Amino acid sequence: MGKALLTGPTMVLLVKHIEQSIQFYQKLGFQYELVGGPETPHVHMTRDQVTFILHQAVNSSDVRPYSSVEGGLYFDAFCYTDVRKLHEEFNAKGISIAKGPDLNDHFSEFTIEDVDGYRIAFGG
């Protein structure tokens, strides 16, 4: 019996204002899908093999990206991609770059920040 194929992980992002978050991710080219029932409504924002589950926080103070805490990394999520191509796309859309780009022949990377302070790095 072979191993089951795992696809990209899905991250849950607790957000302050779900509509603003949806608009931000749509600007990045993510597709919206309402998921969950009346007890736990949330949305999936998907682009290619990357999905973020956005869930409305009851208390805004609960939204604390890992990148914002002392000792945290500079990103909350990391996506592998064609960095130069995505950087050009985001520049054309007016997406603000929080860190980088660091473009070289070995490994390139840049980081954006969403409306809740989550930092997403893109590298390859």
ZASESE-711961 format. One record per residue: x, y, z of N, C-alpha, C in turn. Coordinates in steps of 0.001 Angstrom, whole numbers, plus 500000, padded with zeros to 6 digits. Last residue first. Example, Ala and Ser with C-alpha at 12.3 -4.5 7.8 and 13.67 -1.06 7.14 Angstrom:
2
{neast->512850, nnorth->497750, nup->507080, caeast->513670, canorth->498940, caup->507140, ceast->512900, cnorth->500030, cup->507870} $
{neast->513190, nnorth->494310, nup->507800, caeast->512300, canorth->495500, caup->507800, ceast->513200, cnorth->496700, cup->507800} $
END
This chain:
124
{neast->511746, nnorth->531144, nup->496739, caeast->512045, canorth->530068, caup->495799, ceast->513359, cnorth->530322, cup->495113} $
{neast->509039, nnorth->532609, nup->498645, caeast->510429, canorth->532329, caup->498333, ceast->510579, cnorth->531198, cup->497332} $
{neast->507234, nnorth->534829, nup->500513, caeast->507219, canorth->534068, caup->499269, ceast->508662, cnorth->533855, cup->498856} $
{neast->505610, nnorth->535254, nup->503641, caeast->506834, canorth->535284, caup->502837, ceast->506641, cnorth->534390, cup->501622} $
{neast->503378, nnorth->537176, nup->505295, caeast->503467, canorth->536018, caup->504415, ceast->504682, cnorth->536196, cup->503533} $
{neast->502297, nnorth->538189, nup->508413, caeast->503336, canorth->538341, caup->507390, ceast->503471, cnorth->537037, cup->506614} $
{neast->499496, nnorth->539755, nup->509750, caeast->500125, canorth->538481, caup->509394, ceast->501105, cnorth->538718, cup->508250} $
{neast->498170, nnorth->542128, nup->510182, caeast->499561, canorth->542049, caup->510601, ceast->500221, cnorth->540711, cup->510349} $
{neast->495716, nnorth->542320, nup->509091, caeast->495771, canorth->541965, caup->510511, ceast->497194, cnorth->541832, cup->511031} $
{neast->496119, nnorth->542798, nup->506417, caeast->495445, canorth->543836, caup->507200, ceast->495442, cnorth->543562, cup->508702} $
{neast->499448, nnorth->541390, nup->505773, caeast->498019, canorth->541581, caup->505521, ceast->497431, cnorth->542603, cup->506491} $
{neast->502523, nnorth->541978, nup->504250, caeast->501794, canorth->541971, caup->505516, ceast->500325, cnorth->542226, cup->505225} $
{neast->505078, nnorth->540084, nup->502487, caeast->504006, canorth->541078, caup->502556, ceast->503360, cnorth->540987, cup->503931} $
{neast->508416, nnorth->539509, nup->501493, caeast->507368, canorth->539320, caup->502491, ceast->506350, cnorth->540444, cup->502384} $
{neast->510544, nnorth->537565, nup->499296, caeast->509990, canorth->538827, caup->499778, ceast->508813, cnorth->538517, cup->500685} $
{neast->513404, nnorth->535956, nup->497828, caeast->512324, canorth->536012, caup->498810, ceast->511832, cnorth->537442, cup->498991} $
{neast->515529, nnorth->533453, nup->496310, caeast->514928, canorth->534783, caup->496361, ceast->513718, cnorth->534770, cup->497281} $
{neast->518522, nnorth->531822, nup->496117, caeast->517200, canorth->531765, caup->496736, ceast->516678, cnorth->533188, cup->496869} $
{neast->520481, nnorth->532168, nup->493921, caeast->520426, canorth->531011, caup->494822, ceast->519022, cnorth->530834, cup->495402} $
{neast->520407, nnorth->534519, nup->492485, caeast->520353, canorth->533265, caup->491732, ceast->520238, cnorth->532023, cup->492619} $
{neast->518137, nnorth->536896, nup->494041, caeast->519455, canorth->536422, caup->493631, ceast->519308, cnorth->535070, cup->492940} $
{neast->516456, nnorth->539350, nup->495732, caeast->516455, canorth->538586, caup->494489, ceast->517877, cnorth->538197, cup->494131} $
{neast->514598, nnorth->540204, nup->498151, caeast->515984, canorth->539758, caup->498064, ceast->516005, cnorth->538824, cup->496856} $
{neast->512353, nnorth->542990, nup->498155, caeast->512726, canorth->541635, caup->497785, ceast->514236, cnorth->541416, cup->497838} $
{neast->512090, nnorth->542983, nup->501761, caeast->512660, canorth->542557, caup->500488, ceast->512209, cnorth->543443, cup->499348} $
{neast->509068, nnorth->543330, nup->503433, caeast->510489, canorth->542983, caup->503556, ceast->510966, cnorth->542468, cup->502206} $
{neast->506574, nnorth->544265, nup->502648, caeast->507036, canorth->544564, caup->504003, ceast->508527, cnorth->544311, cup->504173} $
{neast->505127, nnorth->545765, nup->499901, caeast->506103, canorth->544755, caup->500305, ceast->506669, cnorth->545163, cup->501663} $
{neast->501776, nnorth->546278, nup->498918, caeast->502940, canorth->546772, caup->499654, ceast->503827, cnorth->545602, cup->500091} $
{neast->500459, nnorth->546040, nup->495726, caeast->500585, canorth->545353, caup->497021, ceast->501881, cnorth->545820, cup->497689} $
{neast->499831, nnorth->546977, nup->493197, caeast->500030, canorth->547937, caup->494275, ceast->500087, cnorth->547309, cup->495653} $
{neast->499772, nnorth->545290, nup->491075, caeast->498524, canorth->545433, caup->491823, ceast->498638, cnorth->546434, cup->492969} $
{neast->502414, nnorth->545312, nup->490268, caeast->501411, canorth->545818, caup->489330, ceast->500071, cnorth->546063, cup->490032} $
{neast->503539, nnorth->544002, nup->492493, caeast->503864, canorth->545406, caup->492215, ceast->502823, cnorth->546031, cup->491312} $
{neast->502480, nnorth->541430, nup->492098, caeast->502067, canorth->542207, caup->493257, ceast->502396, cnorth->543687, cup->493087} $
{neast->503832, nnorth->540713, nup->489680, caeast->502363, canorth->540724, caup->489767, ceast->501891, cnorth->541607, cup->490920} $
{neast->506519, nnorth->540838, nup->490497, caeast->506033, canorth->541717, caup->489420, ceast->504513, cnorth->541842, cup->489476} $
{neast->506452, nnorth->538792, nup->492412, caeast->506803, canorth->540147, caup->492816, ceast->506324, cnorth->541154, cup->491769} $
{neast->505911, nnorth->536582, nup->490807, caeast->504917, canorth->537018, caup->491783, ceast->505190, cnorth->538443, cup->492245} $
{neast->508334, nnorth->536515, nup->489309, caeast->507046, canorth->536633, caup->488629, ceast->505965, cnorth->537143, cup->489590} $
{neast->510250, nnorth->536159, nup->491347, caeast->510302, canorth->537319, caup->490457, ceast->508951, cnorth->537571, cup->489780} $
{neast->509436, nnorth->533679, nup->492543, caeast->509466, canorth->534937, caup->493290, ceast->509437, cnorth->536160, cup->492374} $
{neast->507542, nnorth->531173, nup->492111, caeast->508436, canorth->531916, caup->491225, ceast->508438, cnorth->533351, cup->491750} $
{neast->507352, nnorth->529713, nup->495442, caeast->506809, canorth->530200, caup->494185, ceast->507922, cnorth->530710, cup->493276} $
{neast->506205, nnorth->528742, nup->498636, caeast->507221, canorth->528598, caup->497597, ceast->506601, cnorth->528957, cup->496254} $
{neast->505293, nnorth->530588, nup->501453, caeast->504827, canorth->529959, caup->500222, ceast->505974, cnorth->529912, cup->499220} $
{neast->504709, nnorth->530733, nup->504887, caeast->505728, canorth->530759, caup->503837, ceast->505195, cnorth->529984, cup->502642} $
{neast->503499, nnorth->532728, nup->507583, caeast->503278, canorth->531684, caup->506578, ceast->504337, cnorth->531850, cup->505502} $
{neast->504618, nnorth->534585, nup->509202, caeast->503642, canorth->533670, caup->509801, ceast->503328, cnorth->532510, cup->508868} $
{neast->507970, nnorth->535893, nup->509600, caeast->506795, canorth->535554, caup->508804, ceast->505907, cnorth->534584, cup->509583} $
{neast->510099, nnorth->536240, nup->511229, caeast->509652, canorth->537436, caup->510512, ceast->508465, cnorth->537139, cup->509604} $
{neast->509380, nnorth->534421, nup->514316, caeast->510025, canorth->534601, caup->513012, ceast->509496, cnorth->535860, cup->512342} $
{neast->509516, nnorth->535613, nup->517742, caeast->508848, canorth->535027, caup->516587, ceast->509664, cnorth->535234, cup->515318} $
{neast->510677, nnorth->537030, nup->519761, caeast->511224, canorth->535713, caup->519480, ceast->510570, cnorth->535016, cup->518293} $
{neast->507720, nnorth->538671, nup->520537, caeast->509162, canorth->538611, caup->520762, ceast->509649, cnorth->537180, cup->520565} $
{neast->505297, nnorth->538662, nup->517893, caeast->505700, canorth->538409, caup->519274, ceast->507218, cnorth->538326, cup->519384} $
{neast->504651, nnorth->538909, nup->515238, caeast->504627, canorth->540128, caup->516046, ceast->505087, cnorth->539909, cup->517486} $
{neast->504531, nnorth->536479, nup->514014, caeast->505633, canorth->537368, caup->513628, ceast->505701, cnorth->538626, cup->514492} $
{neast->502135, nnorth->535463, nup->514920, caeast->503371, canorth->534938, caup->515490, ceast->504548, cnorth->535861, cup->515193} $
{neast->499523, nnorth->537855, nup->515416, caeast->500385, canorth->537079, caup->514522, ceast->501681, cnorth->536672, cup->515213} $
{neast->496881, nnorth->537913, nup->517171, caeast->498289, canorth->538163, caup->517478, ceast->499158, cnorth->537315, cup->516572} $
{neast->493811, nnorth->538549, nup->518159, caeast->494544, canorth->538464, caup->516892, ceast->495982, cnorth->538894, cup->517164} $
{neast->492622, nnorth->539158, nup->520534, caeast->493078, canorth->537780, caup->520350, ceast->493889, cnorth->537596, cup->519066} $
{neast->491637, nnorth->541702, nup->520383, caeast->492918, canorth->541528, caup->521082, ceast->493459, cnorth->540099, cup->520952} $
{neast->489111, nnorth->541386, nup->519274, caeast->490217, canorth->541847, caup->518419, ceast->491577, cnorth->541620, cup->519061} $
{neast->487174, nnorth->538634, nup->519980, caeast->487873, canorth->539770, caup->520588, ceast->489063, cnorth->540143, cup->519726} $
{neast->486347, nnorth->536873, nup->518053, caeast->485332, canorth->537470, caup->518915, ceast->485918, cnorth->538735, cup->519547} $
{neast->487563, nnorth->536812, nup->514716, caeast->487839, canorth->536792, caup->516159, ceast->486673, cnorth->537423, cup->516912} $
{neast->486641, nnorth->534888, nup->511967, caeast->486420, canorth->536140, caup->512682, ceast->486688, cnorth->535975, cup->514173} $
{neast->488953, nnorth->533241, nup->510006, caeast->487925, canorth->533077, caup->511029, ceast->487845, cnorth->534368, cup->511840} $
{neast->490071, nnorth->531899, nup->507031, caeast->489874, canorth->533135, caup->507793, ceast->488707, cnorth->532925, cup->508745} $
{neast->492405, nnorth->529738, nup->505963, caeast->491065, canorth->529748, caup->506533, ceast->490978, cnorth->531008, cup->507391} $
{neast->494168, nnorth->529718, nup->502995, caeast->494102, canorth->530303, caup->504329, ceast->492644, cnorth->530246, cup->504761} $
{neast->495871, nnorth->527582, nup->500832, caeast->494575, canorth->527988, caup->501388, ceast->494786, cnorth->528570, cup->502775} $
{neast->497560, nnorth->526867, nup->497895, caeast->497649, canorth->527542, caup->499191, ceast->496248, cnorth->527971, cup->499619} $
{neast->497664, nnorth->525970, nup->495321, caeast->497647, canorth->524964, caup->496387, ceast->497784, cnorth->525571, cup->497783} $
{neast->495827, nnorth->528525, nup->493939, caeast->496610, canorth->527352, caup->493569, ceast->496538, cnorth->526320, cup->494697} $
{neast->494448, nnorth->530065, nup->496580, caeast->495124, canorth->530354, caup->495321, ceast->496062, cnorth->529184, cup->495048} $
{neast->491710, nnorth->530670, nup->498686, caeast->492595, canorth->529716, caup->498028, ceast->493163, cnorth->530281, cup->496743} $
{neast->490218, nnorth->531037, nup->501632, caeast->490795, canorth->531876, caup->500592, ceast->491894, cnorth->531033, cup->499956} $
{neast->487325, nnorth->530080, nup->503239, caeast->488578, canorth->529607, caup->502659, ceast->488979, cnorth->530611, cup->501594} $
{neast->485765, nnorth->531299, nup->506203, caeast->485937, canorth->531302, caup->504751, ceast->487286, cnorth->530708, cup->504387} $
{neast->483315, nnorth->530219, nup->508594, caeast->484629, canorth->530743, caup->508243, ceast->484744, cnorth->530686, cup->506725} $
{neast->481120, nnorth->529547, nup->511258, caeast->481321, canorth->530050, caup->509891, ceast->482750, cnorth->530555, cup->509714} $
{neast->480155, nnorth->527497, nup->513272, caeast->481528, canorth->527959, caup->513043, ceast->481708, cnorth->528426, cup->511603} $
{neast->477340, nnorth->527230, nup->513259, caeast->478081, canorth->527221, caup->514526, ceast->479493, cnorth->527779, cup->514375} $
{neast->476450, nnorth->527148, nup->510660, caeast->476061, canorth->528293, caup->511495, ceast->476844, cnorth->528373, cup->512806} $
{neast->479391, nnorth->525721, nup->509080, caeast->477964, canorth->525873, caup->509309, ceast->477668, cnorth->527059, cup->510190} $
{neast->481844, nnorth->525971, nup->506457, caeast->481417, canorth->525862, caup->507849, ceast->479923, cnorth->526104, cup->507966} $
{neast->482656, nnorth->528502, nup->504049, caeast->482705, canorth->527129, caup->504536, ceast->482209, cnorth->527122, cup->505977} $
{neast->482826, nnorth->530346, nup->501128, caeast->482234, canorth->530289, caup->502463, ceast->482147, cnorth->528822, cup->502876} $
{neast->485614, nnorth->531232, nup->499337, caeast->484616, canorth->530177, caup->499496, ceast->484127, cnorth->530190, cup->500943} $
{neast->487484, nnorth->533161, nup->496982, caeast->486674, canorth->533110, caup->498203, ceast->485734, cnorth->531908, cup->498185} $
{neast->490816, nnorth->533013, nup->495769, caeast->489384, canorth->532827, caup->495541, ceast->488677, cnorth->532600, cup->496874} $
{neast->493484, nnorth->535375, nup->495455, caeast->492870, canorth->534229, caup->496129, ceast->491368, cnorth->534219, cup->495852} $
{neast->494777, nnorth->537609, nup->494513, caeast->494419, canorth->536573, caup->493555, ceast->493833, cnorth->535319, cup->494174} $
{neast->495129, nnorth->539697, nup->496183, caeast->496307, canorth->538864, caup->495932, ceast->496024, cnorth->537750, cup->494930} $
{neast->492538, nnorth->540571, nup->496415, caeast->493467, canorth->541414, caup->495654, ceast->494748, cnorth->540648, cup->495314} $
{neast->491627, nnorth->538602, nup->498140, caeast->491134, canorth->538612, caup->496765, ceast->492044, cnorth->539471, cup->495881} $
{neast->492882, nnorth->539424, nup->500477, caeast->493325, canorth->538184, caup->499837, ceast->492796, cnorth->538056, cup->498404} $
{neast->491444, nnorth->541840, nup->500959, caeast->492898, canorth->541834, caup->500821, ceast->493356, cnorth->540594, cup->500059} $
{neast->488779, nnorth->540943, nup->501218, caeast->489151, canorth->541867, caup->500129, ceast->490655, cnorth->541862, cup->499888} $
{neast->489043, nnorth->539381, nup->503563, caeast->488613, canorth->538772, caup->502303, ceast->489033, cnorth->539650, cup->501131} $
{neast->489711, nnorth->541398, nup->505402, caeast->490665, canorth->540334, caup->505107, ceast->490329, cnorth->539649, cup->503785} $
{neast->487343, nnorth->542867, nup->505449, caeast->488588, canorth->543523, caup->505014, ceast->489635, cnorth->542482, cup->504637} $
{neast->485628, nnorth->540878, nup->506470, caeast->485383, canorth->541441, caup->505135, ceast->486632, cnorth->542142, cup->504589} $
{neast->486642, nnorth->540357, nup->509074, caeast->486715, canorth->539339, caup->508039, ceast->486506, cnorth->539905, cup->506632} $
{neast->488568, nnorth->541842, nup->511177, caeast->487466, canorth->542266, caup->510301, ceast->487479, cnorth->541381, cup->509066} $
{neast->490481, nnorth->540275, nup->512568, caeast->489677, canorth->541292, caup->513257, ceast->488430, cnorth->541657, cup->512473} $
{neast->491070, nnorth->536682, nup->512412, caeast->491105, canorth->538043, caup->511873, ceast->490169, cnorth->538975, cup->512631} $
{neast->493116, nnorth->533941, nup->512478, caeast->492094, canorth->534630, caup->513254, ceast->492168, cnorth->536104, cup->512881} $
{neast->493759, nnorth->531665, nup->510100, caeast->494140, canorth->533010, caup->510503, ceast->492954, cnorth->533647, cup->511212} $
{neast->494899, nnorth->528457, nup->509640, caeast->493794, canorth->529249, caup->510159, ceast->494353, cnorth->530596, cup->510610} $
{neast->496278, nnorth->526984, nup->506720, caeast->496469, canorth->527709, caup->507972, ceast->495207, cnorth->528457, cup->508364} $
{neast->496912, nnorth->523925, nup->505290, caeast->495951, canorth->525019, caup->505360, ceast->496098, cnorth->525672, cup->506724} $
{neast->499614, nnorth->522591, nup->503345, caeast->498880, canorth->522766, caup->504593, ceast->497944, cnorth->523964, cup->504497} $
{neast->499346, nnorth->521010, nup->500122, caeast->499786, canorth->522114, caup->500970, ceast->498972, cnorth->522245, cup->502243} $
{neast->498669, nnorth->517455, nup->500382, caeast->498806, canorth->518702, caup->499633, ceast->499160, cnorth->519799, cup->500621} $
{neast->499901, nnorth->514202, nup->500556, caeast->499490, canorth->515383, caup->501308, ceast->499660, cnorth->516599, cup->500405} $
{neast->498999, nnorth->511040, nup->499501, caeast->499576, canorth->512315, caup->499092, ceast->499023, cnorth->513431, cup->499955} $
{neast->499688, nnorth->508082, nup->501300, caeast->498705, canorth->509083, caup->500884, ceast->499424, cnorth->510374, cup->500541} $
{neast->501810, nnorth->505459, nup->500109, caeast->501528, canorth->506557, caup->501035, ceast->500481, cnorth->507490, cup->500445} $
{neast->500629, nnorth->502193, nup->499100, caeast->501423, canorth->503409, caup->499003, ceast->501012, cnorth->504438, cup->500038} $
{neast->500851, nnorth->498821, nup->500000, caeast->500000, canorth->500000, caup->500000, ceast->500895, cnorth->501241, cup->500000} $
END
